[in-house]
Amino acid sequence: MNEAETSDDLQDTPDAGEPAAAETPTTEGESTETVTEAASEAPAPPPPAPVEENKPASEPQEGGKMDWYILKVAFNREDSIADALRKRVKMEGMAEFFGEIVVPTEDVATFTRAGQRRVSKRKLLPGYIMVNMLINDDTWFLVRETNGISDFTGAAGKPMPMEPSDIERFITRPSEEEEEEAPIKIGIPFKVGDRVRVKEGNFENQEGDVDAVDEANGRITVIINIFGRSVPMELDHWQVEPL
């Protein structure tokens, strides 16, 4: 073999350490079709969840019930403020969320100088009124925006319903029979500790201190010093005058 043939054979033979690259047949458009098929097989995204509309604040809560609440109001304006609140409730169409609006009072008998007996109403809680209502954003705002009302009673700005014992004491009205039997309190312009003078009777011009007040019977007990000894004397309240 001559040197030229040997040289050609060496050039045509691949190196022993370099493996021959495998040729992979490709088909035109194969890559594009594969991507398209993969996209078509992917699951479609779920439809957006429906957005629930917020319920208006004026709708009553499910299972909600009315409770009695105490409102702080301007002194000596309790009746007019209660009337104003009733009118606002009617004008705003919120009567379904409100019950009674009450200024708690009691019957008190007073006597004129001529001895005539008169029965009048006396406020049990001056500076407060009571309302039976369902609390929500709209009712709370209506009450707070009524002229003369400062706030609900409660803790940390949260209205607190009245206790059953307070409802019984200030709100619950007696029946007609109970009203007839119940004694009417007598308005007495004195309190325990007041200094008074007896203006008629056996102890006229004697001075003493009020020790007890009986509004049911219109009498007071006065401690009078007689012969160096303190003696309790029960008198009608009009028999004494303040000092």
C-alpha positions in Angstrom: 0.0 0.0 0.0 1.4 3.4 -0.9 1.5 6.4 1.3 -1.3 8.3 -0.4 -3.9 5.6 0.2 -2.9 5.3 3.8 -3.3 9.0 4.3 -6.8 9.0 2.8 -8.0 6.1 5.0 -6.8 7.9 8.1 -8.8 11.0 7.2 -12.1 9.1 6.5 -12.0 7.1 9.9 -13.4 8.9 13.0 -11.4 9.2 16.1 -11.9 6.3 18.5 -12.6 8.7 21.5 -15.3 10.7 19.7 -18.6 8.9 19.3 -20.6 9.6 16.2 -23.5 12.0 16.7 -26.9 10.4 16.2 -29.1 12.2 13.6 -32.7 12.6 14.8 -35.2 13.1 12.0 -37.5 16.1 12.4 -40.8 16.9 10.8 -41.6 20.4 9.7 -44.2 22.0 11.9 -44.0 19.3 14.6 -42.9 21.8 17.4 -45.8 24.2 16.7 -48.4 21.4 16.7 -47.1 19.9 20.0 -47.5 23.3 21.8 -50.9 23.8 20.3 -52.1 20.4 21.4 -50.8 20.9 25.0 -52.6 24.3 25.2 -55.8 22.7 24.0 -55.6 19.9 26.6 -55.0 22.3 29.6 -58.1 22.7 31.8 -60.0 26.0 31.4 -59.8 28.4 34.4 -62.9 28.3 36.7 -65.4 31.2 36.2 -65.2 34.0 38.8 -67.3 33.5 41.9 -70.4 35.6 42.0 -70.0 38.7 44.2 -72.7 38.9 46.9 -74.2 42.3 47.3 -74.0 43.8 50.7 -77.3 43.8 52.6 -78.4 47.2 53.6 -77.7 48.1 57.2 -81.4 48.7 57.7 -82.4 45.1 57.2 -83.1 43.3 60.5 -80.5 40.7 61.5 -81.7 37.1 61.3 -83.2 36.2 64.7 -82.7 39.8 65.9 -85.0 41.1 68.6 -85.7 44.5 70.2 -84.2 45.4 73.5 -84.7 48.3 75.9 -82.0 50.9 76.0 -81.4 54.0 78.1 -80.5 57.3 76.3 -78.8 60.2 77.9 -80.7 63.4 77.0 -80.7 67.1 78.0 -82.2 67.9 81.4 -85.8 69.2 81.5 -86.3 68.4 77.8 -87.1 64.7 78.2 -90.6 64.9 76.9 -89.8 67.1 73.8 -86.8 64.9 72.9 -88.9 61.7 73.1 -91.5 63.3 70.8 -88.7 64.4 68.4 -87.4 60.9 68.2 -90.8 59.4 67.6 -91.3 61.8 64.7 -87.9 61.0 63.2 -88.6 57.3 63.3 -91.9 57.8 61.5 -90.4 60.2 58.9 -87.5 57.8 58.1 -89.8 54.8 57.7 -88.1 52.9 60.5 -91.1 52.1 62.7 -90.5 48.3 62.3 -87.2 48.7 64.2 -88.6 50.7 67.1 -91.1 50.0 69.8 -92.1 52.3 72.7 -90.2 55.5 73.6 -90.8 56.2 77.2 -90.0 59.0 79.8 -90.4 57.0 83.0 -92.6 58.8 85.6 -94.5 58.1 88.8 -97.7 59.7 90.2 -97.0 62.0 93.1 -99.6 63.8 95.3 -98.9 67.4 96.3 -101.0 69.8 98.5 -101.7 73.4 98.2 -101.6 75.9 101.1 -105.4 75.5 101.2 -105.0 71.8 101.7 -106.2 70.7 98.3 -104.6 67.5 97.0 -103.2 67.4 93.5 -101.7 64.4 91.6 -98.9 65.1 89.2 -96.2 63.2 87.3 -92.7 63.1 88.5 -89.8 61.9 86.4 -88.0 58.9 87.8 -84.8 59.5 86.0 -84.3 63.2 85.0 -81.9 63.4 82.0 -82.8 60.0 80.6 -85.4 58.4 78.3 -85.9 54.8 77.4 -86.4 53.2 74.0 -87.3 49.7 72.8 -85.5 49.1 69.5 -83.3 46.9 67.3 -79.7 48.1 67.1 -78.2 48.4 63.6 -76.1 51.0 61.8 -79.2 53.0 60.6 -81.1 53.0 63.9 -78.0 53.8 65.9 -77.3 56.8 63.5 -80.9 58.0 63.7 -80.9 58.0 67.5 -77.5 59.7 67.8 -78.4 62.4 65.2 -81.6 63.4 67.1 -81.2 66.8 68.7 -80.9 66.6 72.4 -79.7 63.0 72.6 -76.0 62.7 73.6 -75.5 58.9 73.7 -76.6 55.4 74.8 -75.6 54.2 78.2 -73.1 51.4 78.0 -69.4 50.5 78.1 -66.7 51.5 75.6 -69.3 53.2 73.3 -71.3 50.0 72.9 -75.0 50.3 73.8 -76.0 48.0 76.7 -79.5 46.6 77.0 -81.4 47.2 80.2 -81.4 44.6 82.9 -84.8 42.8 83.4 -85.0 44.2 86.9 -84.6 47.8 85.6 -87.3 47.1 83.0 -89.6 45.9 85.7 -88.9 48.9 87.8 -89.1 51.7 85.2 -91.0 50.4 82.3 -93.6 47.7 83.2 -96.9 49.3 84.0 -99.2 47.9 86.6 -102.7 46.7 85.7 -105.7 48.9 86.3 -106.5 47.0 89.5 -103.0 47.3 90.8 -103.0 51.0 89.9 -106.1 51.6 92.0 -104.6 49.7 95.0 -101.1 51.2 94.8 -100.6 54.2 97.1 -99.7 57.5 95.4 -96.5 59.0 96.7 -96.8 62.5 98.2 -94.3 65.0 97.1 -92.3 66.1 100.1 -89.9 69.0 99.7 -87.5 67.7 102.4 -84.9 65.1 102.6 -83.0 63.4 105.5 -80.7 65.8 107.2 -82.5 69.0 106.4 -82.9 71.5 109.2 -86.6 72.6 109.7 -88.8 74.5 112.1 -92.2 73.4 113.3 -94.8 76.1 112.3 -97.9 74.7 114.0 -99.1 72.4 116.7 -97.8 71.7 120.2 -94.2 72.1 119.2 -94.5 75.3 117.2 -91.2 77.2 116.6 -89.2 74.2 117.7 -86.3 73.4 115.4 -85.0 70.0 114.5 -83.4 67.7 111.8 -85.3 65.5 109.4 -84.6 61.9 110.3 -87.0 60.0 107.9 -89.3 60.7 105.0 -92.6 58.8 104.3 -93.7 59.7 100.8 -96.6 57.2 100.9 -98.2 59.0 103.8 -96.8 62.5 103.4 -95.2 62.5 106.8 -91.7 63.1 108.1 -89.9 62.3 111.3 -88.1 65.3 112.9 -85.6 64.9 115.8 -86.5 67.7 118.3 -84.7 68.6 121.5 -87.1 68.6 124.4 -85.9 69.2 127.9 -82.3 68.3 126.9 -83.3 65.1 125.2 -83.5 64.3 121.5 -87.0 63.0 120.7 -88.3 61.8 117.2 -91.6 63.5 116.3 -93.7 62.3 113.4 -95.3 65.3 111.6 -97.2 66.0 108.4 -94.8 67.6 106.0 -96.8 70.8 105.8 -96.4 71.3 109.5 -92.8 72.3 109.1 -90.8 74.8 107.1 -87.2 74.8 105.9 -84.5 76.9 107.7 
